[in-house]
Amino acid sequence: MQTQARIVNFGSINIDHVYAVDRFVQPGETVASRQYARHCGGKGLNQSVAAVRAGAEVSHAGRVGHDGRWCRERLIEEGVDTCWLEEVDVPTGHAVIQVEPSGENCIIVEGGANRSIDESQIQRVTDALTPKHWLLVQNEVNDLDRIIAAAHERGIPVALNPTPVTDIIGPPMLCMVDLLFVNATEGAALTGQTSPDAVMDALGELAPDLRIVLTLGARGAIYADVGQRIEKPAPSVKAVDTTAAGDTFVGYFLAAGDEASVALDMAARAAALCATRSGAADAIPSRREVEAFRPSSGTTRR
């Protein structure tokens, strides 16, 4: 029987303002929204929800403002432990999200309380972890380098989804990371390469021991480590909103265990199902739904 994954997500929480538009706004242009919705979101919250729905034991560390208390309550309802989620006198982070009819989105993020992490909180969280945990992080909180270094010093495996890519993401940080999740845009920003194979090769040169997952949207995903490279085509679905599809992939992959091909398959199916629904955390499917979803697609090893 597979051991339940134990994940501590030191990640962001945002209040998402989602606007359905006919096309993304261009410079100097004003467009009318066809629909508006407000959700709990942020890459951190979405990934925590995905991982717990996938069956992992999940704790969420980070900060929200008083206006984000309802997002904390949402995590608790999902079964996420919030003992390390602090409420502070800073507005909760928020995101402005445009969604086109194709399901594609563009997002502006304001960090808010996510950018108020301090050294004492980092120490409290990492001191409580063991090498049996995974520490999951994104680049939507401050002091990401300190968080990763503190975990690395304690022998805690680190999974990084470096969104958004900034100058802080480089070889010194990547060499302290065990598992890296990037999409095509992020991979190109980190390596200067555009083809998937070249991106994977370049990342492997930057950090030779790094396990890498490159997500390619409708084209699927690729996993690589020092001994193998596995490609997984994406299930064919009609996308409605891709806002949380990438976060769903990360949470499900990390929760699925150490067998890369199994994790890749589970994550690809979960992300595809998520893309068929509107919203962020609300769109993330349950494990039962993912297990029942059996699209026709193959896996290729190289």
MIFI-165263 format. One record per residue: residue in three letters; x, y, z of N, C-alpha, C, O in turn. Coordinates in steps of 0.001 Angstrom, whole numbers, padded with zeros to 6 digits, always signed. Each point is the difference from the previous one (the first is absolute). Layout:
% MIFI-165263
alaXYZXYZXYZXYZ
...
% end
This chain:
% MIFI-165263
met+000849-001198+000000-000849+001198+000000+000881+001242+000000+000965+000077+000761
gln-001287+000888-001601+000815+001200-000128-000153+000880+001230-001113+000217+000478
thr+002239+000296+000041-000020+000895+001142-000597+001339-000410+000303+000525-001072
gln-001164+000029+001946-000608+001293-000274+001063+001087-000006+000791+000108+000937
ala-000772+000702-001998+000963+001085-000102-000274+001050+001076-001153+000312+000298
arg+002231+000231+000282-000116+001049+001014+000631+001261-000572+001207+000053-000237
ile-002035+000957+000020+000421+001209-000700-000256+001220+000885-001091+000168+000543
val+002106+000673-000408-000177+001312+000605+000213+001036-001099+001089+000109-000564
asn-002123+000636+000274+000026+000981-001073+000192+001384+000614-000917+000553+000607
phe+002118-000003-000772+000276+001359+000481-000329+000924-001166+000886+000400-000755
gly-002163-000068+000617-000428+000608-001248-000995+001127+000145-000438+000346+001097
ser+000100+000208-002234-000838+001185-000083-001480-000323+000149-000455-001106-000292
ile-000275+002111+000754-001460-000014-000008-000453+001347-000558+000405+001052+000494
asn-001233-001091-001509-000522+001216-000617-001517-000023-000050-000627-001059+000022
ile+000067+002224-000087-001405+000133-000369-000023+000289-001494+000509+001027-000450
asp-001096-001931-000309-000017+000103-001460-001226+000770-000475-001126-000296+000400
his+001357+001280-001252-001074+000718-000681+000053-000426-001463+000926+000360-000727
val-001920-001126+000306+000036-000657-001313-001007+000658-000938-001180+000133+000322
tyr+001677+000277-001495-000836+000672-000989-000008-000822-001291+001054-000268-000576
ala-002232-000124+000131-000138-000664-001295-000086+001072-001082-000889+000851+000024
val+001829-000902-000978+000076+001014-001052+000041-000675-001369+000393-001159-000129
asp-000809+001914-000887+000060-000541-001361+001436-000095-000499+000331-000877-000797
arg+000524+001790+001272+001427-000018-000334+000746+000768+001078-000575+000841+000691
phe+001863-001138-000553+000803+000687+000998+000094+001497-000318+000056+000391-001166
val-000038+000417+002184+000086+001446-000159+001342+000394-000615+001051-000491+000414
gln-001098+001377-001399+001202+000510-000654+000347+001381+000555-000858+000651+000595
pro+002103-000190-000778+000380+001323+000506-000944+001097-000494-000300+000077-001192
gly-000163+000766+002108-000879+001102-000342-001449-000383-000230-000814+000849-000362
glu+000479-002124+000568-001340-000491-000317-000797-000255+001275+000561-000358+001036
thr-001872+000548-001126-000931-000384+001050-000977-001018-000571-000589+000236-001055
val+000412-001348+001726-000943-001014-000469-000994-000309+001103+000292+000182+001182
ala-001457-000645-001571-001037-000374+000958+000164-001461+000402+000301-000849-000839
ser-000495+000562+002099+000028-001375+000498-001352-000645-000227-001039+000620+000229
arg+001051-001866-000679-001241-000752-000178-000477-000626+001304-001184-000300+000156
gln+002117+000102+000787-000348-000616+001268+001103+000277+001004+001170+000110-000365
tyr-001550+000003+001642+000977+000245+001058-000234-000994+001137-001142-000319+000331
ala+002234-000166+000264-000108-000881+001165+001181+000263+000929+001068+000425-000441
arg-001275-000684+001734+001069+000138+000986+000217-001353+000661-000950-000647+000440
his+002210+000226-000374+000323-001315+000549+001204+000107+000924+000767+000959-000079
cys-000604-001941+000952+001275-000206+000679+000970-000615-001010-000357-000923-000732
gly+001569+001434+000700+000968-000533-000959+001423+000255+000455+000310-000059+001190
gly+000544+000340-002149+001439+000039+000238+000573-001365-000315-000634-001023+000260
lys+001834+001007-000821+000584-001288-000380+000180-000896+001216-000166-001216-000091
gly+000505+001812+001227+000172-000809+001201-001284-000677+000423-000031-001216+000187
leu-001037+001998-000032-001283-000580+000416-000478-001044-000998-000433-001083+000395
asn+000506+001396-001682-000456-000959-001011+000757-001318+000094-000598-001071-000099
gln+001912+001147+000289+000804-001223+000065-000274-000782+001277+000048-001230-000009
ser-000335+001920+001104-000380-000701+001228-001317-000728-000179-000133-001153+000412
val-000841+001810-001021-001299-000637-000244+000170-001199-000917-000579-001057+000250
ala+001371+001207-001315+000213-001114-000927+000646-001185+000704-000417-001142-000195
ala+001434+001405+001010+000718-001090+000663-000885-000726+001010+000049-001227+000096
val-000854+001971+000653-000852-000660+000995-001131-000767-000685-000402-001062+000474
arg-000111+001588-001578-001023-000738-000745+000583-001244-000653-000712-000973-000249
ala+002010+001011-000027+000671-001177-000562+000303-001056+001048+000398-001114-000338
gly-000584+001457+001617+000197-000994+001053+001203+000222+000890+000300-000844+000844
ala+000406+001967-001011+001175+000275+000826-000408+000599+001343-001099+000531+000158
glu+002013-000632+000800-000129+000715+001272+000672+001350-000192+001208+000063-000230
val-001976+001018+000323+000495+001316-000412-000128+001013+001139-001043+000098+000647
ser+002120+000652-000416-000016+001173+000871+000351+001214-000852+000827-000087-000908
his-001459+001215+001207+000283+001226-000761+000594+001045+000929-000595+000346+001021
ala+001778+000158-001382+000663+001070+000736-000010+001262-000851+000105-000065-001225
gly-000231+001214+001885-000010+001262-000730-000735+001046+000790-000136-000113+001218
arg-000351+001153-001915-000688+001098+000679-001163+000526-000827+000057+000056-001228
val-001114+000329+001938-001144+000684-000606-000331+001221+000852+000388+000076+001166
gly-001107+000876-001757-000531+001115+000759-001336-000380+000618-000500-001106-000207
his-000063+002016+000955-001299-000258+000620-001072-000217-001070-000964-000734+000218
asp+001140+001377-001376-000984-000152-001085+000088-001371-000658-000859-000356-000807
gly+001895-000420+001147+000170-001323-000602-000335-001139+000932+000320-001155-000280
arg-000974+001480+001403-000347-001041+000971-000874-001080-000628+000108-001171+000364
trp-000968+001550-001300-000885-000975-000650+000786-001001-000844-000452-001125-000210
cys+001634+001533-000278+000841-000933-000757+000646-001021+000939+000156-001168-000356
arg+000217+001614+001549+000503-000944+000994-001086-001015+000351+000267-001198+000098
glu-001481+001682+000089-001107-000902+000326-000241-000987-001136-000372-001151+000230
arg+000589+001615-001452-000163-000897-001152+001023-001133+000047-000336-001151-000276
leu+001581+001472+000624+001022-001040+000114-000365-001006+001084+000155-001205-000194
ile-000632+001686+001319-000388-000889+001086-001125-000930-000451+000021-001194+000299
glu-000999+001741-001017-001101-000819-000521+000510-001095-000930-000575-001086-000063
glu+001652+001376-000654+000568-000974-000929+000790-001093+000722+000293-001042-000585
gly+000051+001277+001851+000795-000968+000743+001465+000357+000082+000825-000842+000356
val-000484+002090-000684+001383+000472+000080+000267+000545+001401-000802+000767+000532
asp+001926-001161+000065+000411+000515+001301+000530+001423-000178+000874+000234-000834
thr-001402+000726+001621+000404+001398-000148+000704+000538+001248-000032+001204+000253
cys+000663-002076+000521+000633+000452+001247+001136+000981-000263+000334+000789+000884
trp+000274-000812-002077+001083+000920-000333-000444+001134-000922+000834+000718-000551
leu-002145-000558+000383-000528+001092-000815-000379+001152+000929-000934-000118+000793
glu+001661+001231-000894-000161+001110+000927-000851+001113-000607+000074+000280-001197
glu-000883+000348+002050-000817+001147-000398+000695+001273+000462+000335+000128+001178
val-000113+000822-002096+000777+001200+000294-000760+001247-000423-001011-000073-000699
asp+001529+001238+001145-000638+001283-000303+000471+000552-001343+000389+001163-000109
val-000432-002016-000905+000346+000369-001377-001082-000604-000896-000394-001145+000224
pro-000097+001870-001228-001036-000583-000863+000466-001297-000650+001165-000140-000372
thr-002079-000789+000246+000297-001269-000687+000425+000269-001438-000492+000934-000633
gly+001396-001746+000123+000366+000113-001409-001220-000154-000884-000985-000629+000387
his+001054+001209-001583-001133-000173-000910+000492-000090-001440+001118+000400-000323
ala-001979-000934-000523+000332-000163-001419-001159+000483-000854-001167-000206+000331
val+001509+000851-001433-000971+000394-001017+000211-000931-001194+001072-000011-000605
ile-002092-000762+000276+000131-001063-001002-000975+000243-001146-001206+000130+000213
gln+001740-000071-001422-000832+000026-001197-000047-001406-000598+001027-000671-000098
val-002216+000230-000299-000159-001319-000620-000709+000154-001328-001113+000522-000059
glu+001763-000981-001024-000596+000030-001336-000899-001216-000214+000086-000971+000752
pro-000956+001015-001781-000875-001152-000280+000757-001301-000234-000553-001074+000236
ser+001814+001137-000697+000794-001207-000229+000440-000657+001300+000466-001140-000001
gly-000615+001864+001118+000481-000501+001278+001349+000566+000398+000412-000141+001152
glu+000288+000783-002088+001288+000608+000334-000205+001188+000932-001048+000644-000018
asn+002061-000364+000831-000135+001085+000966+001253+000845+000051+001070-000433-000429
cys-001201+001638+000953+001159+000821+000365-000288+000597+001367-001146+000319+000318
ile+002201-000167+000498-000185+000255+001425+000960+001088+000484+001182-000001-000344
ile-001709+000931+001148+000813+000964+000728-000128-000340+001477-001110-000161+000508
val+002239+000051+000184-000013-000391+001408+000575+001125+000861+001045+000567-000320
glu-001735-000256+001407+000482+000912+001036+000272-000836+001244-000900-000664+000513
gly+002154+000693-000020+000416-000926+001040-000681+000175+001343-000345-000992+000643
gly+000141+002236-000196-000644+000230+001287+000679-000750+001136+001223+000030+000130
ala-002028-000708+000697+000526-000718+001169+000980-001097-000378+000837-000388+000815
asn-000929-000121-002045+000946-001020-000454+001443+000496+000011+000940-000795+000042
arg-000776+002112-000081+001343+000579-000047+000458+000481+001378+000941+000787+000103
ser-001608-001262+000960+000359+000446+001351+000608-001109+000845+000109+000144+001218
ile+000291-001251-001844+000629-001109+000732+001277+000492+000675+000766+000750-000606
asp-000527-001160+001853+001222+000417+000682+000823-001215+000438-000450-001142-000092
glu+001659+001418+000568+000945-001052+000351-000529-000909+001106+000240-001208-000018
ser-000957+001786+000975-000503-000819+001106-001019-001025-000488-000017-001131+000487
gln-000829+001508-001435-000967-000963-000524+000697-001081-000804-000359-001174+000098
ile+001337+001547-000880+000765-000987-000766+000630-001027+000933-000052-001202-000261
gln+000643+001681+001344+000659-000912+000938-001006-000909+000689+000251-001195+000157
arg-001394+001751+000257-001012-000813+000681-000475-001145-000881-000153-001131+000461
val-000078+001435-001728-000519-001018-000909+001062-001047-000301-000248-001194+000163
thr+001420+001621-000596+001021-000965-000428+000552-000812+001167+000405-001147-000186
asp-000384+001728+001394+000476-000751+001168-000925-001179+000320+000434-000989+000592
ala-001690+001093-000977-000979-001039+000326-000039-001128-001025-000668-001010+000220
leu+001378+001170-001339-000068-000987-001072+001096-001053+000131+001002+000203+000687
thr-001214-001316-001354+000985-001083-000059+000202-000391-001456-000782+000415-000855
pro+001807-001198+000550+000199-000462-001384-001151-000841-000545-000018-000314-001190
lys-000944-000055+002038-001170-000734-000489-001041+000920-000624-000938-000464-000648
his+001107+001781+000845-000899+000973-000602+000523+000439-001371+001188-000127-000295
trp-002085+000638-000522+000369+000810-001151-000301+001447+000369-001072+000288+000532
leu+001997+000627-000803-000302+001421+000077-000288+000491-001412+000855-000085-000882
leu-002051+000594+000673-000419+000507-001304-000015+001521+000045-000578+000590+000913
val+001210+000046-001894+000053+001463-000047-000225+000495-001419+000235-000710-000978
gln-000704+001962+000899-000121+000715-001258+000751+001325+000168+000613+000227+001044
asn-000650+000635-002035+000703+001286+000104-000993+001146+000174+000193+001083-000552
glu-001269-001326+001329-000971+001047+000291+000090+000458+001455-000850+000760+000465
val+001885-001224+000259+000262+000500+001347+001417+000584+000014+000826-000324-000854
asn-000563+001186+001836+001341+000581+000112+000965-000972+000659-000416-001003+000581
asp+001689+001300-000672+001071-000777+000630-000009-001472-000403+000289-000881+000810
leu-000625+000629-002074-000022-001375-000492+001360-000666+000160+000076-001183+000331
asp+001001+001933-000561+001342-000582+000131+000272-000448+001428+000621-001043+000208
arg-001068+001804+000772+000212-000372+001398-000836-001227+000383+000462-000868+000741
ile-001670+000808-001243-000864-001152+000293+000632-001280-000534+000073-001005+000706
ile+000385+001048-001961+000588-001189-000617+001306-000376+000687+000256-001180+000243
ala+000571+002173+000072+001280-000291+000661-000222-000622+001381+000716-000926+000382
ala-001698+001427+000365-000274-000539+001331-000445-001454-000086+000410-000826+000816
ala-001247+000510-001798-000442-001387-000183+001154-000888-000439+000165-001110+000505
his+000630+001602-001446+001122-000777-000533+001003-000341+001102+000522-001114+000047
glu-000259+002066+000830+000949-000234+001104-000484-001103+000939+000810-000665+000646
arg-002114+000473-000569-000580-001002+000889-000277-001322-000714-000571-000917+000591
gly+000976+000814-001866-000187-001231-000757-001426-000241-000429-000380-001140-000265
ile-000428+002202+000189-001412-000114-000394-000095+000143-001518+000467+001006-000534
pro-001048-001964-000181-000114+000127-001453-000911+001161-000388-001047+000219+000609
val+001463+000510-001625-000694+001215-000426-000534-000171-001411+000726-000417-000902
ala-002009+000742+000714-000618+000066-001327-000290+001465-000299-000634+000689+000800
leu+001093-000220-001942-000118+001418-000358-000776+000172-001293+000278-000651-001007
asn-001258+001541+001058-000696+000471-001195+000312+001493-000114-000688+000811+000620
pro+001714-000422-001399+000562+001350+000080-000795+001052-000759+000518+000651-000907
thr-001778-000491+001286-000864+000951-000660-000299+001156+000939-000448-000236+001122
pro+000681+001488-001539+000587+000401-001279+001529-000145+000015+000620+000070+001061
val-000021-000268-002227+001463-000110-000091+000611+001384+000179-000334+000937-000725
thr+001231-000819+001696+000725+001249+000240+001490-000314+000105+000413-001155-000111
asp+000389+002202+000326+001454-000178+000042+000454-000871+001158+001115-000523-000023
ile-001957+000359+001033+000388-000812+001152+000134-001482-000358+000690-000750+000689
ile-001359+000333-001777+000027-001407-000424+001245-000213-000860+000092+000543-001101
gly+000852-001318+001589+001223-000256-000747+000678-001253+000515-000545-000675+000875
pro+001731+000341-001398+000688-001233+000400+000180-000177+001503-000220-001109+000488
pro+000615+002152+000293+000167-000233+001439-001282-000507+000670+000047-000880+000859
met-001188+001443-001260-001274-000453+000572-000384-001365-000544-000414-000872+000764
leu+000542+000671-002059-000423-001257-000614+000795-001186+000545-000516-001116+000049
cys+001750+001344+000355+000810-001084+000556-000451-000412+001399+000448-001023+000518
met-001335+001815+000101-000572-000364+001296-001401-000586-000141-000642-000347+000992
val+000175+000241-002233-001351-000482-000292+000073-001442-000476+000918-000366-000734
asp-001879-000457+001147-000043-001398-000407-000902-000230-001206+000290-000852-000841
leu-001384+001608+000752-000991-000195-001055-000467+001360-000486-000468+000822+000787
leu+000596-000589-002089-000335+001289-000604-001165-000167-000974+000026-000867-000873
phe-001045+001709+001036-001128+000043-000930+000065+001309-000777-000024+001076+000598
val+000105-001157-001931-000018+001210-000822-000892-000238-001219-000131-001127-000479
asn-000481+002210-000013-000693-000097-001277+000943+000478-001096+001149+000350+000268
ala-001639-000339-001503+000872+000327-001128+000564+001411+000111+001175+000222-000290
thr-002007+000735+000710+000444+001392+000122+001063+000136+001077+001013+000670-000198
glu-001246-001310+001342+000967+000057+001100+001299-000701-000365+001085+000481+000327
gly-001195-001614-001002+001196-000713-000430+000852+000830-000934+001227+000000+000105
ala-001879+000715-001029+000731+000862-000925+000662+001154+000746+001133+000372-000309
ala-001834+000195+001288+000558+001116+000766+001221-000428+000801+000940+000780+000158
leu-000940-001999+000346+001110-000491+000813+001208-000413-000825+001136+000086+000466
thr-001384-000538-001700+001082-000605-000785+000353+000742-001280+001092-000184-000538
gly-002001+001021+000042+000214+000623-001302-000295-000926-001159+000226+000370-001153
gln-000729-001569+001427-000333-000983-001023-001515-000028-000229-000778+000438+000847
thr+000382-000956-001998-001433-000032-000300-000530-001417-000238-001144-000286+000353
ser+001930-000591-000930-000490-001349-000228+000000-000773+001312+000899+000195+000818
pro-001884-001069-000592-000069-000728+001273+001270-000767+000340+000467+000054+001138
asp+000098-000766-002108+001217-000768+000281+001158+000904+000399+000772-000329+000901
ala-000655+001474-001578+001090+000925+000320-000196+000607+001386+000970+000196+000733
val-002212+000100-000369-000283+000528+001334+000390-001020+001065+000650+000339+000989
met-001058-001607-001201+000320-001043+000972+001509-000215+000114+000529-000155+001101
asp+000157+000148-002238+001454-000187+000009+000684+001146+000750+000909-000228+000799
ala-001354+001463-001062+000630+001160+000614-000245+000026+001515+000901+000336+000768
leu-002101-000686-000349-000284-000048+001431+000841-001075+000678+000473+000190+001120
gly-000288-001318-001801+000834-001066+000546+001444+000420+000148+000689-000465+000908
glu-000216+001337-001782+001366+000509+000104+000128+000998+001147+001033+000056+000667
leu-002093+000740-000438+000031+000977+001084+000033-000676+001372+000668+000472+000921
ala-001401-001587-000801-000075-000721+001279-000084-001492-000318-001101-000518-000184
pro+002227-000184+000115+000041-001378-000504-000864-001002+000755-000457-000971-000603
asp+000215+001165+001887-000786-000963+000775-001484+000329+000042-000772-000697+000659
leu+000371+001744-001351-001371+000478+000049-000952-000932-000745+000294-000431-001115
arg-001436+000120+001734-001099-000655-000699-000879+001098-000579-000332+000961+000694
ile-000047-001096-001961-000667+001097-000713-001315-000485-000597-000075-001085-000577
val-000962+001912+000725-001257-000218-000705-000275+001250-000823-000129+001096+000545
leu+000041-001267-001857-000304+001090-000923-001415-000194-000522-000276-000971-000705
thr-000621+001889+001048-001382-000095-000481-000157+000831-001266+000534+001103-000109
leu-001277-001653-000844-000110+000610-001324-001445+000246-000403-000312+000040-001190
gly-000571+000124+002165-001397+000283-000305-000648-001124-000769+000069-001161+000402
ala-000701+001505-001513-000708-000987-000811+000934-001044-000606-000464-001036-000476
arg+001773+001295+000486+000967-000958-000566+000461-001033+001011+000696-000949-000362
gly-001075+001117+001637+000346-001012+000991+001101+000449+000943+000102+001185+000320
ala+000723-002124+000127+001044+000290+000980+001156-000980-000174-000164-001089-000549
ile+001339+001501+001031+001201-000831-000062+000632-000029+001393+000122+001030+000662
tyr+000275-002223-000236+000740-000169+001249+001417-000472-000334+000199-000803-000911
ala+000773+001309+001656+001388-000444-000214+000756-000042+001318-000177+000864+000859
asp+001016-001873-000710+001002-000045+001055+001271-000555-000617+000094-000111-001223
val+000885-000240+002048+001281-000429-000554-000095-001308-000773+000886-000306-000797
gly-001950-000476+001019-000067-001305-000635-001071-000194-001043-000007-001023-000686
gln-000902+001971+000541-001116-000215-000921-000640+001315-000431+000177+001042+000631
arg-000913-001126-001709-000815+001106-000476-001324-000593-000484-000017-000877-000864
ile-001088+001363+001430-001329-000542-000282-000888+001109-000558-000075+001088+000571
glu-000593-001367-001681-000933+000963-000590-001428-000499+000179-000276-001187-000170
lys-000617+002086+000510-001406-000324+000183-000847+000966-000813-000065+001182+000336
pro-000602-001661-001420-000904+000873-000749-001157+000449+000886-000417-000725+000903
ala-000089+001904-001161-001128+000500+000775-001294-000649-000476-000187-000181-001203
pro-000705-000172+002115-001323-000474-000403-000713+001073-000818+000159+001192+000263
ser-000924-001603-001230-000721+000942-000856-001316+000398+000664-000884-000835+000194
val+000762+002117+000154-001213+000523+000625-000306+001366-000602+000857+000621-000629
lys-002085-000164+000828-000380+001346-000411+000249+000937+001179-000728-000033+000992
ala+001751+000860-001103+000383+000874+001109-000995+001141+000154-000436+000611-000976
val+000090-000342+002230-000873+001112+000347+000793+001093+000721-000209+001187-000249
asp+001119-001589+001143+000778+000944+000805+001239-000744+000504-000115-000987+000727
thr+001290+001460-001115+001247-000687+000378+000662+000603+001243+001142-000333+000314
thr-001850+001216+000393+000608+000744+001105+000728-000893+000996+001143+000283+000359
ala-001782-001353+000092+000595-000844+001050+000512-001338-000525+000360-000869+000795
ala-000320+000685-002096+000419-001297-000541+001443-000325+000375+000304-001130+000384
gly+000585+002116-000492+001393-000241+000358+000177-000308+001472+000793-000867+000366
asp-001526+001573+000481+000075-000258+001443-000570-001372+000339+000508-000690+000884
thr-001558+000302-001585-000569-001330+000192+001039-001063-000347+000150-000985+000722
phe+000560+001183-001820+001051-000933-000407+001045-000152+001102+000374-001117+000357
val+000093+002241+000180+001049-000037+001030-000479-000758+001231+000694-000888+000495
gly-001883+001237-000001-000503-000643+001207-000200-001488-000163+000349-000777+000889
tyr-000911+000368-002023-000244-001423-000237+001296-000765-000213+000144-001121+000488
phe+000804+001714-001215+001262-000695-000237+000711-000262+001322+000470-001111+000246
leu-000391+002120+000595+000726-000141+001259-000697-000977+000943+000656-000702+000770
ala-001978+000660-000831-000757-000900+000873+000046-001445-000458-000263-000910+000786
ala+000597+000689-002061-000131-001342-000582+001116-000958+000391-000132-001207-000204
gly+001236+001719+000766+001066-000904+000419+001219+000079-000894+000099+000883-000851
asp+000844-001820+001045+001303+000074-000641+000073-000627-001391+000985+000205-000710
glu-001993-000958+000307+000027-000619-001321-000389+001054-001039-001167+000380-000103
ala+002146+000083-000660-000194+001152-000869-001084-000216-001050-000802+000901-000247
ser+000763-002067-000369-000986-000233-001053-001416+000030+000544-000906+000514-000656
val+000703-001063+001858-001318+000018+000636-000387+001428+000358-001125+000430-000254
ala+002066+000303+000845-000272+001378+000391-000299+000875-001213-000882+000857+000053
leu+001609-001070-001139-000195+000788-001213-001383-000253-000582-000679+000931-000432
asp+000266-002191+000422-001310-000345-000534-001119+000603+000846-000937+000594-000534
met+001039-000751+001856-001028+000523+000897-000097+001517-000113-001097+000556-000061
ala+002245+000109+000032+000010+001461-000063-000557+000511-001323-000716+001001-000025
ala+001037-001679-001070-000485+000426-001312-001520-000111-000085-000662+000886-000540
arg+000110-001977+001074-001446-000165-000031-000702+001017+000899-001049+000534-000360
ala+001634-000269+001533-000594+000971+000910+000003+001400-000605-000995+000720+000089
ala+002108-000334-000701+000096+001325-000609-000975+000149-001164-000605+001058-000172
ala+000453-002096-000613-000933+000040-001124-001433+000188+000492-000748+000804-000556
leu+000372-001535+001584-001345+000155+000564-000203+001402+000557-001063+000594-000181
cys+002066-000069+000852-000088+001342+000551-000271+001028-001093-000793+000921+000197
ala+001441-001072-001335-000139+000966-001093-001393+000009-000619-000347+000929-000730
thr-000442-001938+001009-001366-000040-000547-000988+000756+000874-001194+000031-000299
arg+001684+000587+001393-000883+000666+000954+000463+001440+000229+001177+000314-000176
ser-002091+000539+000562+000332+001392+000298+000481+000143+001433-000414-000745+000889
gly+001298+001718-000678+000458+000292+001343+001386-000547+000265+000641-000574-000880
ala-000187+000763+002115+001322-000462+000401-000146-001207+000914-000148-001121-000486
ala+000187+001324+001804-000128-001134+000919-001312-000754-000204-000053-001219+000160
asp-001002+001948-000511-001301-000652-000209+000023-000991-001159-000818-000918-000057
ala+001759+001110-000865+000039-000847-001195+000833-001263+000181-000021-000873-000868
ile+000749+000754+001963+000908-001135+000202-000808-001261+000288-000831+000004+000909
pro+001051-001076-001654-000795-001220+000184+000434-000819+001201+001120+000138+000493
ser-002016-000986-000033+000332-000941+001069+000767-001181-000580-000017-000221-001211
arg+000687-000533+002069+000740-001177-000458-000950-001022-000637+000347-000645-000989
arg-001530+000507+001557-000958-000950-000567-000355+000384-001432-000104-000865-000870
glu-000082+002154+000626-000306+000450-001361+001173-000276-000938-000193-000426-001139
val+001393+000667+001619+001182-000205-000842+000183-001482-000319+000317-000353-001136
glu-000513-000510+002118+000160-001435-000229-001055-000540-000964+000243-000976-000711
ala-001421+001617+000689-001058-000448-000901+000182+000539-001423-000646-000473-000935
phe+001522+001457+000780+000217+000639-001300+001089-000768-000738+001163+000039+000400
arg-001524-000726-001457+000937-000854-000738+000070+000409-001466-000534-000712-000850
pro+001169+001830+000524+000136+000420-001397+001012-000879-000715+000795-000692+000637
ser-000827+000723-001944+000969-000778-000773+001240+000859-000237-000056+001004-000710
ser+001170-001404+001308+001287+000661-000211+001085-000969+000424-000262-000941+000750
gly+001462+001160-001218+001082-000943+000291+001140+000660+000749+000041+001220+000154
thr+000886-002049+000309+001194+000462+000685+001214-000516-000746+000050-001165-000395
thr+000924+002034+000205+001207-000369-000744+001218+000175+000887+000191+001053+000608
arg+000630-002091-000536+001280+000074+000733+001143+000117-001001-000027-000592-001079
arg+001041+001381+001472+001185+000134-000847+001248-000155+000840+001111+000079-000524
% end
